[in-house]
């Protein structure tokens, strides 16, 4: 991995220390610089999650990616900086009713900082999740006023997972929404390949039927689903409809920091 080139991509001119502050700094910079997106799927291109392919796409070519890509790149950078991590798999609960058990299609990282386990996740597209210690009830706030917390809710091997990540939206203190659940089982490289394959090819899922992009902003969050763009900063929120392929490519570049050509944008089913 070319760590210096990665750091330049995310706007850092010095290497963060391998401690809690360095972890938070790197994760924040990563999420604000490399947009979350699934656009290679509707373009009919495969999603490769080996280190070389991910570095080329997200760093060299200036694209974004989804969790299996984002957290592969993030894990490689953390390793170069001296952090010890391993992958975990989670079930995304956002927007699902109670009683539904989704598959394990989200990748995150478990980091060891001086014997203390932390959750590190630069690849969750639904919100900006700062690092959290693996501790029941721990909470962390983001600059937009949202809060995230971890709850230990189950037993090892249960379908509900041992842990649940929750989020309270700005102004909704005490109203917690489940984001995803996970356990601490060892995850093999082929487990990640299997999860990535299901996520990128299964018919009628969010990633095979929609065009999505998101990015953390200094004091907010931006998301785009198909041609609907929403940008929230502080107490203000603006929503608009993308006009055409040129507008789409420009919005990806200017808002989400994703380099997709106008020609590729015009090839999306959104503008067929």
C-alpha positions in Angstrom: 0.0 0.0 0.0 1.2 3.5 -0.9 0.3 5.1 2.5 1.4 8.6 1.5 -0.8 8.6 -1.6 -3.8 7.4 0.5 -3.2 10.1 3.1 -3.0 12.7 0.3 -6.4 11.3 -1.0 -8.0 11.9 2.4 -6.3 15.3 3.0 -3.9 14.4 5.8 -0.3 15.7 5.5 1.0 13.6 8.5 0.7 10.0 9.6 -1.7 9.7 12.6 -0.4 8.0 15.7 -1.6 4.4 16.4 -3.8 5.4 19.2 -7.5 6.3 19.8 -7.0 9.9 18.6 -5.2 8.7 15.5 -7.9 6.2 14.8 -10.6 8.9 15.1 -8.7 11.3 12.9 -8.1 8.8 10.1 -11.7 7.5 10.1 -13.1 11.0 10.0 -10.8 12.1 7.2 -11.5 8.9 5.2 -15.3 9.3 5.5 -15.2 13.0 4.5 -13.0 12.4 1.4 -14.0 9.1 -0.1 -17.7 8.9 -1.0 -19.8 5.8 -0.4 -21.3 4.5 -3.6 -22.4 1.4 -5.5 -22.3 2.7 -9.1 -20.2 -0.1 -10.6 -23.1 -2.5 -10.0 -25.7 -0.7 -12.2 -22.9 -0.1 -14.7 -22.5 -3.9 -15.0 -19.0 -4.0 -13.5 -17.9 -6.4 -10.9 -16.9 -5.3 -7.4 -13.4 -6.5 -6.5 -12.3 -6.3 -2.9 -8.7 -7.4 -3.0 -6.3 -4.7 -1.7 -4.8 -3.8 -5.1 -8.1 -3.4 -6.9 -9.6 -1.3 -4.0 -6.6 1.0 -3.8 -6.7 1.5 -7.6 -10.4 2.4 -7.6 -10.7 4.5 -4.5 -7.3 6.2 -4.4 -5.8 6.2 -7.9 -9.0 6.7 -9.9 -10.8 8.8 -7.3 -13.9 6.7 -7.1 -15.9 5.7 -4.0 -17.1 2.3 -2.9 -19.3 0.4 -0.4 -18.4 -1.3 2.8 -16.3 -4.2 1.5 -14.2 -1.8 -0.5 -14.0 1.1 2.0 -13.1 -1.0 5.0 -10.5 -3.1 3.0 -8.7 0.1 2.1 -9.1 1.4 5.7 -7.8 -1.8 7.2 -4.8 -1.7 4.9 -4.0 1.9 5.9 -4.4 1.0 9.6 -2.0 -1.9 9.3 0.6 0.4 7.7 0.2 2.8 10.6 0.7 0.0 13.2 -2.9 -0.7 14.2 -4.0 -4.3 14.8 -7.5 -5.0 13.2 -9.6 -7.9 12.0 -12.8 -7.9 10.0 -16.3 -8.5 11.4 -19.6 -9.1 9.5 -22.8 -7.4 10.5 -26.5 -7.6 9.7 -27.9 -4.1 8.6 -31.1 -3.3 10.5 -31.6 0.2 9.3 -35.2 0.6 8.1 -36.2 -3.0 8.9 -39.0 -4.0 11.2 -38.4 -6.1 14.3 -38.4 -9.8 13.6 -36.7 -9.6 10.3 -33.2 -11.2 10.1 -31.1 -9.9 7.2 -27.9 -11.6 6.0 -24.5 -10.5 7.1 -23.7 -8.1 4.3 -21.8 -5.3 6.1 -18.1 -5.4 6.9 -16.6 -3.4 9.8 -13.4 -3.7 11.7 -12.4 -4.7 15.3 -9.3 -2.8 16.3 -7.1 -3.6 19.3 -5.7 -0.4 20.9 -3.4 -1.4 23.8 -5.6 -4.4 24.7 -8.8 -2.4 24.4 -11.2 -3.5 21.6 -12.7 -0.7 19.4 -15.2 -0.7 16.6 -13.8 1.0 13.5 -16.1 1.5 10.4 -15.3 3.7 7.5 -17.8 2.0 5.2 -21.3 2.4 6.6 -23.3 4.4 4.1 -26.3 5.3 6.3 -24.5 7.7 8.6 -21.0 8.7 9.9 -20.1 6.2 12.7 -17.1 7.4 14.7 -14.9 4.8 16.4 -16.4 3.3 19.7 -14.9 1.2 22.4 -16.5 -2.2 22.5 -18.5 -1.5 25.7 -22.2 -1.8 26.6 -23.8 1.6 26.6 -20.9 3.6 25.2 -22.0 6.7 23.2 -20.3 9.1 20.9 -21.6 12.3 19.3 -21.0 13.7 15.9 -20.8 17.4 14.9 -24.3 17.3 13.3 -25.9 16.5 16.7 -26.5 12.8 16.1 -25.3 10.2 18.6 -24.3 6.6 18.2 -24.2 3.9 20.9 -23.3 0.3 21.3 -25.5 -2.1 23.3 -24.7 -5.7 24.2 -28.0 -7.4 23.4 -27.4 -11.1 22.7 -25.3 -14.1 23.3 -22.5 -15.5 21.1 -24.0 -17.3 18.1 -27.4 -15.8 18.3 -29.1 -14.5 15.1 -29.6 -11.1 16.8 -25.9 -10.7 17.3 -24.0 -10.0 20.5 -23.9 -6.3 19.8 -26.2 -3.7 18.3 -25.1 -0.3 17.0 -27.8 2.3 17.4 -28.2 6.0 16.3 -30.3 8.9 17.6 -30.8 11.5 15.0 -30.2 15.2 15.7 -33.0 16.5 17.9 -34.3 13.0 18.7 -32.5 12.3 21.9 -33.7 9.1 23.5 -35.1 7.8 20.2 -32.6 5.1 19.1 -32.7 3.4 15.8 -30.9 0.1 15.2 -28.2 0.5 12.5 -26.7 -3.0 12.5 -26.0 -6.0 14.7 -22.9 -8.1 14.8 -20.9 -10.7 16.7 -17.2 -11.2 17.2 -16.8 -14.4 15.2 -13.6 -14.9 13.2 -14.2 -13.9 9.5 -12.3 -15.5 6.7 -11.3 -13.8 3.4 -13.8 -16.1 1.6 -16.6 -15.0 4.0 -16.0 -11.4 2.8 -15.9 -12.5 -0.9 -19.2 -14.4 -0.3 -20.9 -11.3 1.3 -19.6 -9.0 -1.4 -20.9 -11.4 -4.1 -24.4 -11.6 -2.5 -24.6 -7.8 -2.0 -23.5 -6.9 -5.5 -25.5 -9.6 -7.5 -28.7 -10.5 -5.5 -31.8 -9.3 -7.4 -34.2 -6.9 -5.7 -31.8 -5.5 -3.1 -30.9 -1.9 -2.3 -27.6 -2.2 -4.1 -28.8 -4.0 -7.2 -32.0 -1.8 -7.7 -30.8 1.7 -6.7 -28.0 4.1 -7.4 -26.7 5.4 -4.0 -24.0 7.7 -2.8 -23.3 9.3 0.6 -20.5 11.2 2.3 -19.9 12.7 5.8 -19.7 16.5 5.8 -17.8 18.6 8.4 -21.1 19.4 10.2 -23.6 17.1 8.4 -24.2 14.4 5.9 -25.1 14.2 2.2 -27.0 11.3 0.5 -28.2 10.6 -2.9 -30.6 7.8 -3.9 -31.2 7.6 -7.6 -31.9 11.2 -8.6 -32.9 12.5 -5.2 -30.1 14.5 -3.4 -30.3 15.5 0.3 -27.7 17.6 1.9 -28.0 18.3 5.7 -25.7 20.7 7.4 -26.3 21.7 11.0 -30.0 22.5 11.3 -30.5 23.1 7.6 -31.5 20.5 5.0 -31.9 20.8 1.3 -33.4 18.3 -1.1 -33.4 18.5 -4.9 -33.8 16.3 -8.0 -30.9 15.7 -10.3 -31.6 17.1 -13.7 -29.5 15.0 -16.1 -26.4 12.9 -16.5 -24.1 16.0 -16.5 -25.7 17.3 -13.3 -25.3 13.8 -11.8 -21.6 13.6 -12.6 -21.0 17.1 -11.4 -22.9 16.4 -8.1 -20.8 13.3 -7.6 -17.6 15.2 -8.1 -18.5 18.4 -6.1 -20.6 16.9 -3.2 -19.4 13.3 -2.9 -15.8 13.7 -4.2 -16.4 10.8 -6.6 -14.8 10.9 -10.0 -17.4 9.4 -12.4 -17.3 10.6 -16.0 -20.3 12.2 -17.6 -20.2 9.3 -20.2 -20.5 6.7 -17.4 -23.2 8.7 -15.8 -25.1 8.8 -19.0 -24.8 5.0 -19.2 -26.8 4.6 -15.9 -30.4 3.4 -16.2 -31.4 6.6 -14.5 -30.8 8.4 -17.8 -31.6 5.8 -20.4 
